[in-house]
Structure formats: structure tokens, C-alpha cells
Amino acid sequence: MKGFNVSKHVLVPKHKKLADSEKKELLEHFNISEMDLPKISVEDAAITEMKLKPGDVVKVTRQSSTAGESFYYRVVVNG
């Protein structure tokens, strides 16, 4: 289907690139390196429109029936 943007689908959670300062704060808060974060491929359909590069960190906001919203973080990697 031409022109379909999967990131706009109702079942795909919100993805947002963290600013460098937010990334630094996140890594310092949890005392981790970016490679300690779960990975997401630069080719993942949910983020291809965002034009991210390896090393960028994405905040994923998911709706939860018990917690309201929950946040997950992923580092962008090649393939």
C-alpha cells in the first residue's frame, strides 16, 4: 500500500528522539552506557520517517491500563 505510514497506526506507540542533553541525563541517571540500552534498528518501520542515525536514543511511550503511561528507551543501531 503506497503512502502508508506505519508510525501513525493506532497500535504503534509514540516514538520520540531524545535531545543530546536528555540522552546524557538518562545515561547518568541509570549509570549505563548507550550500548546497555535495548536496541532498535535504524530500518524499523516505526522510526524510518524520523531520519535517525546509529547512537540516537528513542523514548517509546506506551499506554498502559494499569500505569497510564510507561516509558521505554532504545538506542538506534544499524540493521
PyMOL commands that set and color helices and strands:
alter all, ss='L'
color gray80, all
select helices_A, chain A and resi 6-8+20-30+34-36+48-50
alter helices_A, ss='H'
color red, helices_A
select strands_A, chain A and resi 14-17+39-41+57-64+68-77
alter strands_A, ss='S'
color yellow, strands_A
deselect
rebuild
show_as cartoon
